[in-house]
Amino acid sequence: MKFTLLLLFILFYSTAFSQKGGLSPVMDSASGMWGYKKELSESFSIKPIFSKAYPFFNGNAVVEIAKGFSIIDEKGKFRKGVFYDEITFLDNNLSSGFTLYRKGSKWGVLSLKGKQVTEPLYDSALVVDEEAFAVLKGRSWFLINSKGRKVGGKMYDEILPSGLKSFALVQKNMKWGLVKSNGEEKIPCLYKEVVYLGQDRFAVKNHKGNYAIFSADGSEVYPHTLDSIRNFSSEGYAVAFKHYLSGLIDENGDDVIPFENKCVRLLDNALSVEVTPFDKWTYEDLTTGTKGFFWGDSVSFLKPGFFTIYDDKGIYVVDSLGQVGFFEGVTHLELFHDDCLIFEEKGKFGLARLDGKVVIPAKYSAISLVGDFILAKALKTEVFAYDFDGNLLNNISLHSSKGFEFPLLSEKGQGYFFVNERFKKVKEVDFQWATPFKNKRAIAKYEGFFGVLNQDLEWIISPVLDTVILLNSNVFLFENDGDWGTVDEKGFELYRDEENEYFVTENGLFEVLKAEKKGLLSPFGHLLLLPIYDSVSIDFDKSIGLGYLGNHQFFAPFDKKTSPKPDVFDNLSMVYGFGENGLAVAKDQSGKFGYVDYLGRWTVPPRYDSAVVFSEGCAFVKLGGLWGIINEFNRIVIQPKYESASFFGKDSKAIVKKNGKFGVIDKKGEVILSFKYDFIEKNRFNNWKVKTQLDVGVYSNDGLVGIYPKYEDVEDLGNGWVVSYNNGLKGLDDIHGTTYKLPSFDEIIPVKGGNSVFLFKVKKEGYEKSLQRVNK
């Protein structure tokens, strides 16, 4: 994952800066190291000797080698010849040429010409803008400029990125505010919460729990009367809630849609839909003023200018002027290509136009776009080809891999042959058996033996083997005369098992078994781990094989050329598994926790009482009996202040405990659910089930709507409806807190419906009542 992010970053910034510096970072496929090439050049201008390499900026680039991070010029020479443990290059567009560096556990300011502006004096640091930084010394945060001088004069308990360039969130005595990079306080530290909404606007929460809207210059745009507010769209509109009703506000603080609706949504930045108290949906294009209304269960965005309406009859396609098309009996609809839509009917898929005209009937298990053709799977591997007018282009059964790679494999009678993208037979050759192409390779059986073909249907491994199994695009597992081994695409033997060990595939792995012990092949066909382990696994993102013996993990990095012998790191008493960033929680012999990379090197020294694996770029660590949050550079994001903590899910939220009560926070420490519950758990619909000493409630994932604890138990149906329990009876609420049926039924059975209308069966005292329609 970490390498993927690095590669995406380099691709992006190569586009942005390659014209300026003339050099772009490129990885050498043979060595896996990074160097620099000029545009369209085949040879390296700066040799590939770096484990990491970032784009040039104003004639300077940040690189990493074994000694650490440093800065090079366009000739590849190291500036000043000084190396650091870390140089922060990714935080901002460094137009001034200044950044942060770390030596040991301390941070300082560095120019991109390699000059130290300040000594490494600070315990943590972050970039605010090109010439301003927030630094931590002891227990206090403050701002400094690119000359290392303190600005603003104030000290804070915490400083966090605000989401808006040149501004930072600041905390003092548990109250939040906003400060500009020059130290000027724009919003004083008086509020429970300050959150960036976009369009230079911030949501500000007061002690009563109500939100106001402030501009970045500190002026109040909207008073403290809102229950909650969503982010502003690119057109400058935001959905907000007041007294359990929703409305729409523009960036100037004007009420575009008054707060008298059950639901208001933005579908297309400026296309608003709302549900009135009479369950009538209305829509308005805020840029043109076009208005209309319709009856339906729910509404969804389809493509710019179009949305879909669901009801019991089917799905309507609507634009800002009204109905465009109707799909009767259809349960699902989504955009496929241009004005083509995939629709689902009775579990099968077809293709249609926006106006409802069917192009391909709904009788296929999958539909995919390949070039100028539409390929539709009828059975598990049987494929038919259509053009965009729905004309069938072939009348033979095709067999294809998941990606519909050409040539396609066709079956006729007892033989197999291949067809091209025009569905014509490629060569007059029939095979006894063959596989679809995968990574431009196919395995085929010819005259009783197996070999491997390329896309020109040439044998790259001759048909002389008893068995062939694809390991990856360039390596194959083979069996011949009872021996197993690996061979590359040129037929060169990489490994052979001469002791009759044998291989099995399990969860995509190629395991070596011997005397009930397991080993592992690398993806490149080399023996990676000897068959001496209780269990094995592999991490493709980090290029490591893992062997497990008792409480120890063994690490074996792999590449195309070598297969290092596995080793156990004696300075670790326990390794708990790798997080998304390639770091594993580890405990040293003294019982302290830190993080190691896949080579067993301490990247975060063992100084914590306990630690949790990294997720979403952060990890909880325990120090002094309390839990806080660090990033992968061992910078404290949130000081230890929680009594217990979980880990961050993909929604970047975590359950924590403070002052004996549980709450939910995001990665910035901002409170999603306040600390007043005895227990919180995330349900299968990604919402929060909360409990007090006596009662139970449920809240949406963003904490904006919910049912406060007032029932013995609740069951979240996942579509906005909640079944409530009291005294053994069941009732019905929506997640916005509205009660539709008090707990008075023995059973409530959902039958069908959407977010706005639902059909239920109810049972009471042994009698089943007919379907009841409930409208939000």
N, C-alpha and C positions, 0 to 999 in steps of 0.2 A: 504494500500500500504506500509506504513512504517513497519507494522508488517511483511508483506511478505518479504520485503528486509532483515529485521532482521533474519527471519527464514532461508532464503537462505544463509545469511552470516554464521549463526551458523552451518548449515549443511556442508558448505564448510570447515570452520575452524575446525569443529569437526573431519572431516576426516584428516585434516592436523596436528592437535596437540593432538588428543586423545591418541595416542601412547606415547607421551612424558609425559603428565600429568596424564594419566590413568583415568581422569574424563572428561565427556562430558556434556554440558548443555542439559537438557531435560525439556520440559514443562509438568507439571502435568495436565492431562486432566480434573480432577475434579475441581481444584481451578483456573486453568489458570495461575498459578505462575510457575517460573522457579527454578529448582534445578540442582544437578549434580549426575550422576550415573556412575559407572564403567561399562566397556564394558561387555555386555551380562547379567548384573545384573538387577533384577526386582525391587530392593529396592533402595531408594535414599541414597547416601553416604553423601550428603549435602542437607538438607531439602529444599523443594520448597517454598522459602519465598521471592524470588526476582521478581520484575516486568520485569527486563531484566537481562540476564546473558550471558557473552561472554566466549569463550574457555580459558582454562588455558594455560599460557605460562611461562616457567621457574618457575613453582610453584605458579604463581599469576594469578588471573582472575579479570576482571572488572565486577561489578554488580551494579544494581540500586534497591533501596528500596524507601519507601516514603520520607526518609530524603534526598535522593539524590544519587549520584554515589560514590562508594568507591572501594577498592581492598581487596580481601580475599585471604587467603592461602588455601592449600589443605585440611585443617581441617574445613574450613568454617568460620574461625575467621577473623574479619576485621583488616587489617593492619593499625596501628596507630589510628584507630577509628575515622578517619576524613572523612567527607562527602563533596562532591563538587556538583555544579550544573550541571557539565558535565565533562566527561573524554573522550577525543578523542582516540578511539582505532582502528578505521577502516581505517585510512589513509595509513598506511604502514605496512610491516612486521617488527615488532618492535624487531629485534634481539638483540638490545642493552638494551632493557628494559626501554626505556624512551618514554614519550608521553606528551600531552598537557592537561591541566585541566582549567576549568573555575569556578570562584567564582563571583557571581553577573554578571557584564558585563566585567570583566577583566580576562586575560589569563596568565598562567604561565606554567613552565615545571615541570613534575612530573616523578619520577622513579616508575616502576611497583611494587616496594616494599613499596610504599606509602610515600616516602620521597619527600618533596617539594624541588626541585632544585632551583627554583626562586619563589619569591612572585608573586601573580597575579597582574602584572604591566601593561599588554599590552592590547590595545583596540581590537586587532584581532590577529590571529596567524594561521599558517598552517605548516604541516610537510613536509620537503624537503627530508630527509632520516632519518635513524635510530638515528643519532646524530646531526642533524641540523634542525633548525626551522626558519621560516620567521615570524617576529613579527611587529606589527604596534603600534607606540607610537606617539600620536598627529597626525601629517599629514605625518609622514615618516615611511617607512618600512626599516628594516635591518635584517641581519642574526645573529643568536646566536647558540652556540653549546649546548650539553647536560649538560654542567656545567653553563649555563646561561651567558657565556661570548660572547661579540660581536666579529664576525669574518668578515674579509674582509675590514672593516673600511668605507664602502660606504653606503650612504643613498639613498633610491629610493622613487618615488611617488607611486609605486605599485609593488607588487611581486605576481606572480601567478604560479600554478603548470605548468610544461612544458610538462608533459606526459612521460618524461624520468627520471628514478630514479636518485637522487643526483644532479639534475639540476632544475633551476627555471627560469621563464621568469621575467625580470625586466624592469621597465619603468622609464625614467627620462626625464622631459621636453617633454612629448608626444612622445618620441622615445623609441623603444624597443631593448632589448639585451638579453643575456643569461649568467647566472652566475652559477658556481658550488657551492656545499654545503659548501666548505671551504672558500667561498667569492671571489674566483678567477673569474674575468670576462673573459668568453670565446668568447662572441660576444659583442662588445661594444654597448651602447645605442645610435645607430645612425640610426635606421631603422624604417619604418612605421609599420612593421609587422614581427614577428618571429613565425613560426608554426612548430611543430614537425611532421615529415613525417614517422617515423619508421626507423629501421636500423641505429640508432644513427645519423640521418640526419635531418636538419632543413631547411625549406623554409624561405628565408630572402628577404623582399620586400624593395626596395630603394625608394627615393623620386620621381622617375619617374614612379613608379608603376610596375617596372620589378622585377622578382624574380631571386635569386641565390640560390644555395644549399651549406650549410655549414655543416661540421661535428661537432660533439659535442666538439671536441678539439679546435674549432674556425677557422679551416683552410677552405678555399674556395674550394669546390669540383667542382662547376659549376658556370660560371660567370652570371652576371645580364642581361640575354638576354631572359628570359622566361616570357610569359604572365601569365602562371599559371602552377601548377604541382599538381598531385594527390599523395596520400600516397604510400610508397614503399610496394611491396608485400613481403611475407616471403622469396621469392627467390631473392629479392634485385632489383626488376624492378619497375619503376614508369612511368606512362603516363604523358607527359608534352605537353604544347602548346606554339608555337612560331610563331608570325605573322599569327595568325588564322589557322595555320596548326599544326597537332599533330605528335608526335614522341615518342620514348621510350628511357629512360635513365636508366643506371644501377647505383648502389650505388657508383661506382667509378667515376661517371660523364661522362662516355663514351656514345656516341649516338649509341644505339643498333639498332634502326630503325630511319632513318633520318627524319627531319621535312619537309616532302613533301607529306603528306597524309591528306585526309579529316577527317579520323577517325582512331584512334588506340585504341584498347581495350585489357585488360588482362582478359582472361576468367578463367584461372586456375593457378594463380601465375606465371607460366612460359610459358603459351600457349597464344600467341599474335595473334590477327586478326587485319587487317587494310583494309581501303578502299582507293584505289589509285585514282588519279585524273580521271581515266577512268572508275570509278564505278565498278572496279573488286575487290572483296574481296580476300585477301591472308591470309594465316595463317602460323605460324612458331612455332614449339616447341623449345623454346630457350635452353632446356637442351639436346636435341638430334640433333637439327639442321634440323629436318624434315620440309619440306615446301610444300605448295600446294596452289591452288587458286580455286575459285568458283564464280558463279554469283548468286545473291540473294538479297532479300530486307533487311533482318536484321539477326543478329546472337545472340544467347543466350547461356549461360553456362547451361549444363544439369547435369553432374556429373563429378568427376575427370577423365580427359582424353577424355570426350565427350562433344560436343556442338551441337546445333540445328541451322539450316538455314531455314528461312522462305522465300517463294516466292509465286507467284500467283497460282501455281499448288498444293502446299502442304508444308510439312515440311520434311527436310532431317535430319537424324542423322549422324554426322560426328565425327571421331576421328582424331588423328594427322596424320594418314596415308591416310585418304580419307573417302568416303561415306560408311556408315554401313547399313543404312536402309532408306526407304522412305515411307511417310504417305500421300497418295493422298487425297485431299479434306479436310484435318484435319486443324482446326483453333487453337487448343491449345494442348500442349504436356508437360508433366512433369513427373519426376521420382516418381514411386510408391513404389517399393520394389526391391532391388537388380537390376536385369536387366529387371524389368517390368515397363512399362510406362502407365500412364493414358492418353488417348487421347479423345478429344472432336470433335464430328462430328454432325453438325446440331443440336446443343444444347443438345446432349445426350453423355454419357460417356461410354467408353469401356477400355479394357486392352490389351496391346500388348508387344512384345519383342523389344529389341533394333533394330533388323534387320527388323522390320515392320510386323512380323507375328502376326496376331490377335489371342489373346487367348480368350477374351470375347468380343462379338460384342457390338458396341456402341448403346445401347438401354436403358440405365439406367440413372436415375436422380442423383444417388450417388453411389460411390464404396468405401468400407472400408475394412481394414485388421483386422481380429480378430483371433489371434492364428495362426493356420495352414490353415485358411479358408479365402476366399474372399466373402464378403457379398455385394450384389448389390441390390439397391432399384429400383423397377420398377415404383411403384406409390408412394403415400404419405407415406404409411407404409408397403407396400408389399415388401418382401425381399426374394432373392434367394441366395443360397450358391453354391460356386464353389471351386474347388481346383486350384492349380497353373498351371495345364495343361488345364484348361478350362472345366473340366468335371462338369456337374450339379449334386449336391449332394442331392438335395431334389426336390420333385415335389408337394409340398404343399405351399400355400401362408402363409408367416410368417409376423408377426407384431412386430415391435421392437422400443425401444426408440432410441434416437440419437446415443448412444454409442454401439448399438447392444449387449446389455447385455444378457447373458444367465441366466436362460432358456428364450427362445423366445416364443412369443405367436402366436398360429396358429388358424385360423378360418376355420371351416368346417360346412357348412350348417348354422344352427341357433345357434350353440354352439361354445365355445372357449375352447382350451386346450393348454398345454405347452409342448414344446419339448426341449431336451437337446442339447449340442454342436454336437452330432451325428445325430440330427434331428429325434430322436425317442421320442414317447410320454412318458412323465415322469411318470404320474400316470393315471389310468383309471378314471379320474374325468373330467366331462364337466361342464362348468360354463355358466350361462346365459349372462354374460358380464364380461370383464376383461380388465385391462390396461397392456401395456408392463411394464417390470420391470424398476424401477428407483431407484438407490441407494439400490439395493437388496431388494426392496419392490414392491409389486403389489397389486392393489385394485381389488377385484372380487365381483361379485354378485352371490349369491347361494341361491336357494329357496326363491327368492324375496327380500333378504336383502343383505346389503353390509358389507364386512369385509376386512382385510388386510392379505396378505400371505407373508411368507419369501421365500427364494430360494429353500427350501426343500418342498415347497407347503404346509406348515403347517400354520394354522390360528394363527397369533399373536394378531389379534383383531377379535373376533368371528363375524360371519355374522348376526348381530342383529340390524344394524343401517339403517336408511332410506337413508342417504347420507354420503359419505366419500370423502374428498378431501385431497390430499397430500400437507402438508405444508413444511416439509423437510423429511430427511431420518428417523427421529425418532418421528415426531409429525404430527398428522392428524387433520384436521378440520372435525367435524361431525355435522349432524343434526338428531335429534330424537324427534318425537312427537312435532315438532315445535320449540324446543329449539336448539340453536347453542352452540358449545363449542369446546374445543381441548382435545385430548387424546394422550398419548404416545404409543409406540409400544407394551407395556405390557398391554394396556387397562386401564391404570390409568388416571382418568379424571384430567386434569390440570386446566381447566377453563370452566365455563358454564354461558351462558347468560340467566338469569332468568327473565329479563325485556323485552324480545323480541326485543332487539337490534339485528341487523343482520349484516352479514359479506359479503363483496364483494371482489373480486380480481381485482386489477388494477395495471398494470406495475409490476406484481410479488408481490404486497403487499397484506396483509390481513387487511382490514380496518374495523373499527367498526363505524357504523352510528347510530346517535340518534339525532332527532330534527335538522336535517341538519348540525350537527357538526360531526367531524371525530375523531376517535381514531385509535389505532394501536396495533396489536398483535406482540409480539416478535417472532423470528424464533423458539423459544423453547416453544411456546404455551401460554405464560403468557400475561396478559393484560399489555402492555407497556405504552401506552398513553391513558388516559381517553378520551371519545368522547366529547371534548370541544373545538377542534381546527378548524380553517378555512381550513387547509390542513395539510397533514402529509407526511413524506417520511422516508426512512430507508437507512442507510449506513452499509452494511454488513462488509466491510473491517475494519471499526472502531468500530463495534458493538454498534451503537447508533441508536435510533429512534429520529426523529425530528418532532416537532409540531410547527405550525406557527400561530401566532395571531398578526395581524397588522404588525408592524416593528420588532417584537421580535421573536427570535427562542427559543424554549424550547428543552432541551436535556434530553434524558433518556438512559443511558447505560444499556445494558442487558447482562446477561450470562445465564447459564443453570439453575441456582438455584433461582435467585432473579430478581425482576423487580422493581427497585427503582422508587419512585414517581418523575415525571418530575418537573423541577424547572427552574425558569427564573433568570438570574444573573443580579441583580440590578445595578452592576457597569458597565454594558454594555448598551449603548444607541442604538446600532445597531450591528447585526452580519450579515455578507455578504455571508456566505457559506464556505464550507470546500474545501481545496485544496487536492492534491494527497497525501500529507504527514500527513493528519489528522489535520491540523491547519486551522483555519478560520480567515479571516480578521475581526477585531472588532474595534469599536470606543468607547472610554470611555466618561464619562460625560463632560470632558473638551474639547472634540472634537479631541483628538489625536488618532492616529491609531496604532494598534499592532496586535498580533495574539494570539488566545486562542486555547486550545485543546478541546476535546469533553466534558470535565468536566467544561469548562468555566474558566480554569486557564490560566493566562497570561504566555505564553512561550516566547513571544517576547514582552517586555513592551511597552505600548502605548506612543511612543515618536516621531512618524512620522506625517507629515502633511497629508499624504494620503498613501495608500498601495494597492497592487494588489495581488490576491490570488496566492499561490505557484503553480508553474508548472515546471516540470523537475528539481526539487530540488532547485529552485531559485525563488525570488520574487522581483519585482520592488517596491521601497519605495521612498517617496518624502520627502525631507528635505531641508529647506532653499530655497524653490522654484524650486529645481532641483531633478531629479529622478536618483537613483542609484540602485544597486542590492545587496541583502543580501541572505545568505543561512538560513536554518531553525534553525541554532544555533545563529542567529542574528550577524553573522560575515559579515562585509562588503566585498563583492567580488569585486564590482566596486564602487568607490566613486561617490556621486551624481554629475552628470555633464550633464544630458540630460533634455531638456525642456519638453518632453512628452515621454511616453513609453507605449507599449502594454503589452502583456505577452508572455512568451516563449511557442511556440508550441511544438509538439512532435519531430520536427526536431531541437529543441534546438536553435531556432533563433527568434528574436523579432525585431519589427520596432520601432525605436527611433528617436527623433528630437534633433538636436544640431546646434546652431548658425542659427536657422531659417530654416534649411534644414533637410530632412528626410534621414535616412540610415537604414541598417540592420546589427545587431551584433549577435554574438553567446554568450553563457553563460560566456565565458572568457572575453567578451568585444572586441573580435577581429572583425574587420570590414569585413562584407561580401559584402555589397554595401556601397560605400562611401557617405558622407553627401553632396549631391548636387541636391537633388530632392525636388520638392514642394509637392509631394504626393507619397506614396507607398502603395500598397495593395497586399495581397497574393491571387492568383486566385485558382480555384478549382483543378488545376493540381499541386499545391504546388510551382508554380513559382511566380516571383515578377513582377507585373505590375507597371511601374514607370512613373511619369509625371513631366515635367518641366512646366514653365509658358505657353509654346505654344505647346509642342510636347509630344508624348507618346512612350514608348518602353517597352521591356520585357526582363527579365533575368532569367536564370535557378536558382534553389533553392540554389545551392552552389555559385552563383555569378560568375562562371568561364566563362560562355558563355552567349551571349544575343544580343539584338538589342538595340542600344543606341536610346534615344528619337529623332525620326525624322518624326513620323507620327501623324496624327490627333487622331488616335485610333488604337488599335491592338486587335485581337482575337486569343488567344492561343488555338490551337487545341489539345494540350496535348501529341503529339507524335513527337515533334521536328519541327512541321510546324506552321507557324504564318500567319494569314491573316492580311494584313495592309490596312488602310483606309486613303485616302487623296482626298479632293475635291469631296466627295461623291462616289468615285470609290474604288475598291478593288484590292489589289495585293497579292503576295505570297513571303514569306521569310522563311528561316529556322532559328532556334533559335541561330545558330552560327553566324548569321549576314549576311548570303549570300542572296541576292535578286534574285529570280528566275523569278518573274513576277512583273513589276512595276504596281502601282495602275492605271489600265486602264479598268477594267471590272466592269459591274454592279453587278455581282454575281460570287462568286467562291464557288462551292459545292463539298466538299470532298466526295468521294465515297468509296474507300477502300485503303489499303496499309499498309506499315510498316514505320519504321524510315528512310529508305533509298529510297524507291520508293513509290509514291502515285499517284492515279488516281483522276482526277478532271473533273467536268463539269463547263464550264464557260459561262456566259451570257453577251452579249454586245449589246446595242441598240435594245433590244427586241428579239434578236436571240440567240438560245442556240447552243453552239458549241459542237462537239463530245468530248468524253473522251480524256483528255490530260494526258500523262504519264510524270511525273516529277521525275528525278533522282537526288539524292544528290551526 
